[in-house]
Amino acid sequence: MTSRSLLSRRQFASTLAGAGFGLGLRPGVGEASLPPGAPADAIQLNSNENPYGPSPRALDALARAQTGAARYPDAAERQLYEALAAMHGVAPEQVVLGCGSGEILQMADMAFLRPGRTLVACEPTFEAVLGYARVTGAEAIKLPLTADSRHDLPRMLAACNERTGLVYVCNPNNPTGTLVTRDELAFFLERVPRTAVVLVDEAYHHFVDDQAYASAFEWLPRLPNLLVVRTFSKVYGLAGLRLGYAVGSRETIQAVRAHAAFDNANAGVLAAALASVSDSDHVARQRALNREARAWVCRELDKDGRRYIPSHANFLMIEAGRDVGPLIEAFGQRRILVGRRFPSMPGWLRVSIGTQDEMRTFVDALRAILAAA
């Protein structure tokens, strides 16, 4: 197998530019790219990035990759396919890369949706898959979350029929940080029509500690209509370098890969990703740092009697008691960037978990802004 047989990536389209996706390189990789008008010293708690950046191994690999900048990185691409396949116990042909996991969602929409087909998803969730459904001409069936802000899998299952092309489950869910449990996922996956592809987005998988959770990889060997998506943008700290991947059956991955551009993987991110997957200590450290900072914020919110949604990810949804639009602007005036407004939850503010110092600054600002409003 050559890397020429494994088509790589097209850049994620600008259709969703207004959604506020983070595009900046993290500290240690290069200059941060801030939204227009944002001060250079702003605290960035708006895009669920890793505030600590990549592992030292990844940074070293990235630096060494510069020597091959004049050559196409075919060998590096092949190595990463093989490493990801070995990590998940599949063949390399069952893996596809994307320019961030967002492009994987785009390719899945293009592969499995068309006029007359439906996408089933809950709302709010990560918007990319819903945005590209419109491009394909498919109908997006958006169902509300449960009362405890989780995916309503029974309602999603009831909405599936012979017209369903794609079912989207973000687990943990962005922006609520809530889980679908192992038992819930098992019941759901085993009953979705086999003619529909179930895409389980596990961008925040590495931050979960709850024993009730299970990765959808457990069901891959027996469900050919399952597609599991991961990213290097979160726990691995490579958001600015853009790399995601999906794993599924050979047939499903072949259908997805047909909508990828040819041979556009860059040498730097391939080298950094390969080093990242071999650094299990980095993942454990990032999980611990995130857990400690998130727990501290929750304790402070408890002191204030402020309601929030318990999160299993590297962000938190906090009830503001009013439309968060003006609050987002108020944080910006204090050089703090927080998450965007979600139309279906206009009174809830999403904040990414930064360093301990950044979260202290955020909590102080939250108290001051809400007191003055």
Helices and strands as residue ranges (DSSP letters): G 3-5, G 14-19, E 43-45, H 56-65, G 66-68, H 74-88, G 92-94, E 95-98, H 100-112, E 118-123, H 128-136, E 139-144, H 153-159, E 164-170, H 182-189, E 197-201, G 205-207, G 216-222, E 226-231, E 244-248, H 250-257, H 267-277, H 280-304, E 308-309, E 315-319, H 325-333, E 336-338, E 348-352, H 356-372
